[in-house]
Amino acid sequence: MTYFFETYGCEMNIAESASVEQLLIARGWKKSESAQTADLAIINTCSVRETAENRIMGRLGWYSGLKAVRECRIGAKTKMLEEALEYVKDGAKPLTLVVMGCMAERLLTDFQKDFPFVDYVVGTYAKHHFGEIISAIEEGRPAFQPDDTEQYKFASVSAEPGAFSTFLPIMHGCNNFCTYCIVPYVRGRELSRPVDEILREFDVLAKYGVKEVTLIGQNVNSYQGVMSKGECSSADDTVVNFAGLLKIVAEHLRKTQSPVKWVRFMSSHPKDFTDDVIDVIASEPVICRHIHLPVQHGSTAVLEKMNRRYSREQYLALVERIKAKIPDISLTTDIMMGFPTEKEEDVELTLDLMRQVKYESAMMYYYNPRSGTPAAKMEQLPVEVRKERLQRVIDLQLEHTQQQMSRRVGKTVTVLVEGVSRDNRDELLGQIEQHEKIAFKADKKLIGSFVNVKIEELSGNTYRGVLV
């Protein structure tokens, strides 16, 4: 039997899709090139922005037509659906459609009523029922609605098959309740994964040949994970913070001589980014010199309205401490413009903060209200004002990105080779420790390994270099 995945949204969604895919592969399922010819299609959804949900709604309309064709209820309307009709003629079973993720959780009670052609709606807390769902499909049993009332459970492995770089969830949920954010309502309260489970997954990833692991969670640096006494340096210590986890991971990778040579993490909340985390990054070579530190805005007044719980001055002081301890650090961020109550002076404060920090890159967007959040009830700025303010931020960040990346031209850097460049099939594409891309000519047998490359030039946002 065959499956097809569509994944939207954050790194956590990517990891959760990968964990379900691992389960399907273990049961003997094969990946299909398209939904038209798959026995099972899974859409992993995102609710963070309204645009993501609108796109998924459009895809659901497409799947409604596809399912009708696969069940021979209507004639084929397009070449894509004609392919599906031919598949049915060859004796394939009708398509089973599963919707999972944050949008499924947010609309859980109404989803199947509004979209009756969806066979399974799997909310955030029901993913551990996928084994039962797969069995029901294999045996041709009627669909059922999985229970969504239990505590969140982490998958044992969340690696994408064949990947050299992968995500490893260490936390789930968020306690911050930023006024613009839907995440706490669809992901629930923070839950930290036990340390020994994290180390076991690192060992599995080592057997898979993974070279780079990104620790993920909605707020990784508020991690408070239980560690068994057998793993503790002190028998009295049973809870480990994020700095402690990073130290334990680094020591474990050294002890086991793991092929994992780079460890990253995201996302971090500035209010929880403690000095002991900075110290671990500075002292442990396996922890990459790259930090994604979402600021969201440069005005303390707007940050207060966002309920971010730090000031502009506290954020800048944190950046100063990071740069003092780790001079070669690469900083990236998230910036939201056009939040309700934002004034022109707040925009200028944001631009000024950017000039002080000089981020290597940034995720930049204008505010879109999410139903159910406090900010959605505030008086909204006109969309054209939000877009204009965002454009000023984008223009400045483009300048900073070129400035920051140009500093490395002429240097020799370590590169994890990821694959063949799509722009030039004679070149390989990899990433450096600071999370930037680099293209260079080399033998394809180097894919999946670490090599040294001298940076010769910057082309757009991609380095070009020569193998050393």
C-alpha positions as CSV (number, residue, x, y, z in Angstrom):
1,M,0.0,0.0,0.0
2,T,1.1,3.6,-0.7
3,Y,1.0,6.9,1.2
4,F,1.4,10.6,0.3
5,F,2.2,13.5,2.7
6,E,1.5,17.2,2.5
7,T,3.1,19.1,5.5
8,Y,2.5,22.8,6.3
9,G,3.9,25.0,9.0
10,C,6.7,24.7,11.5
11,E,9.6,22.3,12.2
12,M,7.4,20.5,14.7
13,N,5.0,19.6,12.0
14,I,7.8,18.4,9.8
15,A,9.1,16.2,12.7
16,E,5.6,14.8,13.4
17,S,5.0,14.0,9.8
18,A,8.3,12.2,9.7
19,S,7.4,10.1,12.8
20,V,4.2,9.0,11.1
21,E,6.1,8.2,7.9
22,Q,8.5,6.0,10.0
23,L,5.5,4.1,11.3
24,L,4.1,3.6,7.7
25,I,7.5,2.4,6.4
26,A,7.9,-0.1,9.3
27,R,4.5,-1.5,8.3
28,G,5.7,-2.0,4.7
29,W,4.0,1.0,3.1
30,K,5.7,2.7,0.1
31,K,5.8,6.4,-0.6
32,S,3.7,7.5,-3.6
33,E,4.8,10.3,-6.0
34,S,1.4,11.9,-5.9
35,A,-1.9,11.9,-4.0
36,Q,-3.7,10.7,-7.2
37,T,-2.1,7.2,-7.0
38,A,-1.8,6.8,-3.2
39,D,-4.0,4.7,-1.0
40,L,-3.6,7.1,1.9
41,A,-3.1,10.9,1.8
42,I,-2.2,12.8,5.0
43,I,-2.4,16.6,5.3
44,N,-0.5,17.9,8.3
45,T,-2.0,21.4,8.9
46,C,-0.9,24.7,10.4
47,S,-3.0,27.3,12.2
48,V,-0.4,30.0,13.0
49,R,-1.5,32.2,10.1
50,E,-4.8,32.6,8.4
51,T,-3.1,32.3,5.0
52,A,-1.9,28.8,5.9
53,E,-5.4,27.7,6.8
54,N,-6.8,29.3,3.6
55,R,-4.4,27.4,1.5
56,I,-5.3,24.1,3.3
57,M,-9.0,24.9,2.7
58,G,-8.2,25.1,-1.0
59,R,-6.4,21.8,-0.9
60,L,-9.3,20.2,0.8
61,G,-11.6,21.2,-2.0
62,W,-9.2,19.6,-4.5
63,Y,-9.1,16.4,-2.4
64,S,-12.9,16.3,-2.3
65,G,-12.9,16.1,-6.1
66,L,-10.1,13.6,-6.1
67,K,-11.9,11.3,-3.7
68,A,-15.1,11.5,-5.8
69,V,-13.1,10.4,-8.8
70,R,-11.3,7.6,-6.9
71,E,-14.7,6.3,-5.8
72,C,-16.0,6.6,-9.4
73,R,-18.7,9.0,-8.3
74,I,-17.9,11.7,-11.0
75,G,-16.1,11.7,-14.2
76,A,-12.5,12.9,-14.5
77,K,-12.3,16.7,-14.9
78,T,-8.5,17.2,-15.4
79,K,-5.5,15.3,-16.5
80,M,-4.5,14.8,-12.8
81,L,-7.9,13.3,-12.0
82,E,-7.8,11.2,-15.1
83,E,-4.7,9.6,-13.8
84,A,-6.6,8.8,-10.6
85,L,-9.5,7.3,-12.5
86,E,-7.1,5.0,-14.4
87,Y,-5.7,3.9,-11.0
88,V,-9.2,3.0,-9.9
89,K,-9.7,0.9,-13.0
90,D,-6.5,-1.0,-12.1
91,G,-8.2,-2.2,-9.0
92,A,-6.9,0.3,-6.4
93,K,-8.8,0.9,-3.2
94,P,-10.5,4.3,-2.7
95,L,-8.4,7.1,-1.2
96,T,-8.3,7.4,2.6
97,L,-7.8,11.1,3.6
98,V,-6.4,12.0,7.0
99,V,-6.1,15.6,8.3
100,M,-3.8,16.1,11.3
101,G,-2.0,19.0,13.1
102,C,-2.9,22.3,14.6
103,M,-5.8,23.1,12.2
104,A,-7.3,19.7,12.9
105,E,-7.0,20.4,16.7
106,R,-8.5,23.9,16.4
107,L,-11.5,22.8,14.4
108,L,-11.8,19.3,15.8
109,T,-15.5,19.2,16.7
110,D,-16.6,20.8,13.5
111,F,-14.1,19.4,11.0
112,Q,-15.8,16.2,9.9
113,K,-19.2,18.0,9.9
114,D,-17.8,20.6,7.5
115,F,-15.7,18.2,5.5
116,P,-17.5,14.8,5.5
117,F,-15.1,13.4,2.9
118,V,-12.2,13.5,5.4
119,D,-11.9,10.0,6.8
120,Y,-9.8,10.8,9.9
121,V,-9.3,14.0,11.9
122,V,-6.3,13.6,14.1
123,G,-5.8,16.4,16.6
124,T,-2.5,17.3,18.3
125,Y,-3.1,14.8,21.2
126,A,-4.3,11.9,19.1
127,K,-1.3,11.1,16.9
128,H,-0.4,8.0,18.9
129,H,-3.5,6.4,17.4
130,F,-2.0,6.3,13.9
131,G,-1.1,2.6,14.4
132,E,-4.8,1.8,14.9
133,I,-5.7,4.0,11.9
134,I,-3.2,2.2,9.6
135,S,-4.5,-1.2,10.8
136,A,-8.1,-0.1,10.0
137,I,-7.1,1.0,6.5
138,E,-5.1,-2.2,5.9
139,E,-8.0,-4.4,7.0
140,G,-10.7,-2.4,5.2
141,R,-12.5,-1.6,8.5
142,P,-14.7,1.6,8.8
143,A,-13.1,4.8,9.8
144,F,-13.3,5.9,13.5
145,Q,-12.7,9.2,15.3
146,P,-9.5,8.8,17.5
147,D,-9.7,10.0,21.1
148,D,-8.1,13.5,21.5
149,T,-8.4,13.8,25.3
150,E,-5.1,12.2,26.4
151,Q,-1.8,13.8,27.2
152,Y,0.6,14.5,24.4
153,K,3.0,11.7,23.6
154,F,6.3,12.1,21.8
155,A,7.1,9.8,19.0
156,S,10.2,7.6,19.5
157,V,11.8,8.7,16.3
158,S,11.0,11.8,14.1
159,A,13.7,11.5,11.4
160,E,12.9,12.0,7.7
161,P,13.9,8.8,5.9
162,G,17.4,9.1,4.4
163,A,18.1,12.6,5.7
164,F,21.5,13.6,6.9
165,S,19.9,16.5,8.9
166,T,16.8,16.1,11.0
167,F,14.6,17.5,13.8
168,L,14.3,16.0,17.3
169,P,11.4,17.3,19.5
170,I,12.3,17.9,23.1
171,M,9.3,19.9,24.1
172,H,5.6,20.4,23.2
173,G,3.2,23.2,23.9
174,C,3.7,26.8,25.1
175,N,2.8,28.6,28.3
176,N,3.6,32.2,27.1
177,F,0.2,33.3,25.6
178,C,1.6,36.0,23.4
179,T,-1.5,38.0,22.5
180,Y,-1.2,37.4,18.7
181,C,-0.5,33.6,18.9
182,I,-2.8,30.7,18.5
183,V,-0.2,28.1,19.5
184,P,-1.0,27.7,23.2
185,Y,-4.7,27.0,22.2
186,V,-3.9,24.3,19.7
187,R,-0.7,22.8,21.3
188,G,-1.6,23.1,24.9
189,R,0.7,23.6,27.9
190,E,4.4,23.0,27.9
191,L,5.5,19.4,28.3
192,S,9.2,18.4,28.4
193,R,10.4,15.1,27.0
194,P,12.5,13.0,29.5
195,V,16.3,13.2,29.0
196,D,16.8,9.5,28.5
197,E,14.2,9.4,25.6
198,I,16.1,12.2,23.9
199,L,19.4,10.4,24.2
200,R,17.9,7.2,22.9
201,E,16.6,9.0,19.8
202,F,20.1,10.4,19.3
203,D,21.4,6.8,19.3
204,V,18.9,5.8,16.7
205,L,19.7,8.7,14.6
206,A,23.4,7.8,14.8
207,K,22.6,4.4,13.4
208,Y,20.7,6.1,10.5
209,G,23.8,8.1,9.7
210,V,22.4,11.5,10.6
211,K,25.1,14.2,10.9
212,E,23.1,17.2,12.1
213,V,20.2,17.4,14.7
214,T,18.0,20.3,15.5
215,L,16.3,20.2,18.9
216,I,12.9,21.7,18.5
217,G,9.9,22.8,20.6
218,Q,7.6,25.8,20.8
219,N,10.0,27.3,23.4
220,V,13.1,25.0,23.8
221,N,14.9,27.1,26.4
222,S,12.1,26.7,29.0
223,Y,12.9,22.9,28.9
224,Q,12.6,21.2,32.3
225,G,13.1,17.5,31.7
226,V,13.2,14.6,34.1
227,M,16.4,12.5,34.1
228,S,16.8,9.1,35.6
229,K,19.2,8.9,38.6
230,G,21.3,6.5,36.7
231,E,22.1,9.2,34.1
232,C,22.6,12.0,36.7
233,S,26.0,13.1,37.9
234,S,24.2,13.7,41.2
235,A,21.7,11.2,42.5
236,D,19.6,14.1,43.9
237,D,19.2,15.9,40.6
238,T,16.0,14.8,38.8
239,V,15.1,17.8,36.7
240,V,17.4,19.2,34.0
241,N,17.1,22.7,32.4
242,F,17.9,23.5,28.8
243,A,21.6,24.3,29.4
244,G,21.9,21.0,31.3
245,L,20.3,19.1,28.5
246,L,22.7,20.7,25.9
247,K,25.7,19.7,28.1
248,I,24.4,16.1,28.6
249,V,23.8,15.8,24.8
250,A,27.3,17.0,24.0
251,E,28.9,14.6,26.5
252,H,26.7,11.7,25.2
253,L,27.8,12.3,21.6
254,R,31.4,12.4,22.6
255,K,31.1,9.2,24.7
256,T,29.3,7.3,22.0
257,Q,31.5,8.6,19.2
258,S,28.3,9.6,17.3
259,P,28.4,10.7,13.7
260,V,26.2,13.6,14.8
261,K,28.7,16.5,14.7
262,W,26.3,19.5,14.8
263,V,23.4,20.2,17.2
264,R,21.1,23.2,16.7
265,F,17.9,24.3,18.5
266,M,14.8,26.4,17.9
267,S,12.8,28.3,18.7
268,S,14.1,30.3,21.7
269,H,12.2,32.8,23.8
270,P,14.4,35.8,24.8
271,K,12.9,35.9,28.3
272,D,14.1,32.3,29.0
273,F,17.5,32.6,27.3
274,T,19.8,32.3,30.3
275,D,23.6,32.9,30.7
276,D,24.3,29.2,31.3
277,V,23.0,28.4,27.8
278,I,25.4,31.0,26.4
279,D,28.2,29.3,28.3
280,V,27.4,25.9,27.0
281,I,27.3,27.1,23.4
282,A,30.7,28.8,23.9
283,S,32.3,25.7,25.4
284,E,30.8,22.9,23.4
285,P,32.0,22.7,19.7
286,V,29.1,20.4,18.8
287,I,26.6,23.1,19.5
288,C,26.4,25.3,16.4
289,R,27.3,29.0,16.5
290,H,23.9,30.0,15.3
291,I,20.9,31.2,17.4
292,H,17.5,32.0,16.2
293,L,16.3,34.6,18.7
294,P,12.8,36.0,17.8
295,V,12.5,39.6,18.8
296,Q,9.1,40.2,17.1
297,H,9.4,44.0,17.7
298,G,11.8,46.7,18.7
299,S,9.5,48.8,20.8
300,T,8.9,48.0,24.5
301,A,5.4,49.4,24.3
302,V,4.5,47.1,21.5
303,L,6.3,44.1,23.2
304,E,4.1,44.8,26.2
305,K,0.9,44.7,24.1
306,M,2.2,41.4,22.6
307,N,2.8,40.0,26.1
308,R,6.4,39.1,25.2
309,R,7.6,39.8,28.8
310,Y,10.9,41.4,28.0
311,S,11.8,45.0,27.1
312,R,13.8,46.3,24.2
313,E,16.6,47.0,26.6
314,Q,16.6,43.5,28.1
315,Y,16.7,42.0,24.6
316,L,19.7,44.2,23.5
317,A,21.5,43.4,26.7
318,L,21.0,39.6,26.0
319,V,22.4,40.1,22.5
320,E,25.4,41.9,23.9
321,R,26.2,39.1,26.3
322,I,25.9,36.5,23.5
323,K,28.2,38.4,21.2
324,A,30.7,39.0,24.0
325,K,30.9,35.3,24.8
326,I,30.5,33.9,21.3
327,P,32.1,36.4,18.9
328,D,31.5,34.2,15.8
329,I,27.8,33.7,16.5
330,S,25.2,34.1,13.8
331,L,21.9,35.7,14.9
332,T,18.6,35.3,13.1
333,T,15.1,36.5,14.2
334,D,11.4,36.9,13.6
335,I,9.9,40.4,13.2
336,M,6.2,41.3,13.0
337,M,5.1,44.7,11.8
338,G,1.7,46.3,11.9
339,F,0.6,45.0,15.3
340,P,-2.4,46.8,16.8
341,T,-1.4,50.1,18.6
342,E,1.9,50.3,16.6
343,K,2.9,53.9,16.0
344,E,5.5,55.4,13.6
345,E,7.9,55.8,16.5
346,D,7.6,52.1,17.2
347,V,8.6,51.4,13.6
348,E,11.7,53.5,14.0
349,L,12.6,51.8,17.2
350,T,12.4,48.4,15.4
351,L,14.6,49.7,12.6
352,D,17.1,51.0,15.1
353,L,17.2,47.7,17.0
354,M,17.9,45.9,13.7
355,R,20.8,48.3,13.1
356,Q,22.3,47.6,16.5
357,V,22.0,43.8,16.3
358,K,22.6,43.3,12.5
359,Y,20.8,40.0,12.1
360,E,22.1,37.6,9.5
361,S,18.6,36.9,8.3
362,A,15.0,37.3,9.5
363,M,11.6,35.9,9.1
364,M,9.5,39.1,8.5
365,Y,5.8,39.4,8.2
366,Y,2.9,41.8,8.9
367,Y,0.4,41.1,11.6
368,N,-2.7,39.0,10.7
369,P,-5.3,38.6,13.4
370,R,-6.1,35.0,14.5
371,S,-9.5,34.4,15.8
372,G,-9.5,33.4,19.4
373,T,-6.5,35.4,20.4
374,P,-6.6,38.7,22.4
375,A,-4.9,40.8,19.7
376,A,-7.7,39.9,17.2
377,K,-10.1,42.0,19.3
378,M,-7.9,45.1,19.3
379,E,-8.4,47.9,16.7
380,Q,-6.5,46.8,13.6
381,L,-4.2,49.0,11.4
382,P,-5.1,49.2,7.7
383,V,-3.4,46.4,5.7
384,E,-1.7,48.9,3.4
385,V,0.0,50.5,6.5
386,R,1.1,47.1,7.7
387,K,2.5,46.2,4.3
388,E,4.4,49.5,4.0
389,R,6.0,49.2,7.4
390,L,7.0,45.6,6.7
391,Q,8.6,46.6,3.4
392,R,10.9,49.0,5.2
393,V,12.0,46.3,7.6
394,I,12.6,43.9,4.6
395,D,14.7,46.5,2.8
396,L,16.9,47.1,5.8
397,Q,17.3,43.4,6.5
398,L,18.4,42.7,2.9
399,E,21.3,45.2,3.5
400,H,22.3,43.6,6.8
401,T,22.2,40.1,5.3
402,Q,24.6,41.1,2.6
403,Q,26.9,42.9,5.1
404,Q,26.9,40.0,7.6
405,M,27.4,37.2,5.0
406,S,30.1,39.2,3.1
407,R,32.4,39.0,6.2
408,R,33.0,35.3,5.6
409,V,34.2,35.7,2.0
410,G,37.8,34.4,1.9
411,K,37.5,32.2,4.9
412,T,37.6,28.4,5.0
413,V,34.6,26.8,6.7
414,T,33.3,23.4,7.6
415,V,30.4,22.3,5.3
416,L,27.8,19.6,5.7
417,V,27.2,18.4,2.1
418,E,23.4,18.0,1.5
419,G,23.1,17.1,-2.1
420,V,23.4,18.2,-5.7
421,S,22.6,21.9,-6.4
422,R,19.3,22.4,-8.3
423,D,20.8,25.4,-10.1
424,N,23.9,23.6,-11.4
425,R,23.9,19.8,-11.5
426,D,27.8,19.9,-11.6
427,E,27.9,21.4,-8.2
428,L,27.1,20.2,-4.7
429,L,25.1,22.2,-2.1
430,G,25.8,22.3,1.6
431,Q,25.4,24.4,4.7
432,I,27.9,26.0,7.0
433,E,27.7,26.0,10.8
434,Q,26.0,29.5,10.7
435,H,23.1,27.9,8.7
436,E,24.0,29.5,5.4
437,K,24.1,27.7,2.0
438,I,27.2,27.2,-0.1
439,A,27.7,25.7,-3.6
440,F,31.0,24.2,-4.8
441,K,32.2,21.6,-7.3
442,A,33.0,18.2,-5.9
443,D,32.4,14.5,-6.3
444,K,28.8,13.3,-5.4
445,K,30.3,10.7,-3.1
446,L,30.9,13.5,-0.6
447,I,27.1,14.0,-0.1
448,G,26.3,13.4,3.6
449,S,29.8,14.2,4.8
450,F,31.6,17.1,6.4
451,V,34.2,18.9,4.2
452,N,36.3,22.1,4.3
453,V,35.4,24.7,1.6
454,K,37.0,28.1,1.0
455,I,34.4,30.8,0.4
456,E,35.3,32.7,-2.8
457,E,32.2,34.9,-3.3
458,L,28.6,35.6,-2.3
459,S,26.0,35.2,-4.9
460,G,22.6,36.5,-3.6
461,N,22.2,34.7,-0.3
462,T,24.3,31.7,-1.3
463,Y,28.1,31.4,-1.0
464,R,30.2,29.9,-3.7
465,G,33.4,28.2,-2.9
466,V,36.1,25.7,-3.7
467,L,36.8,22.4,-1.9
468,V,40.0,22.5,0.2
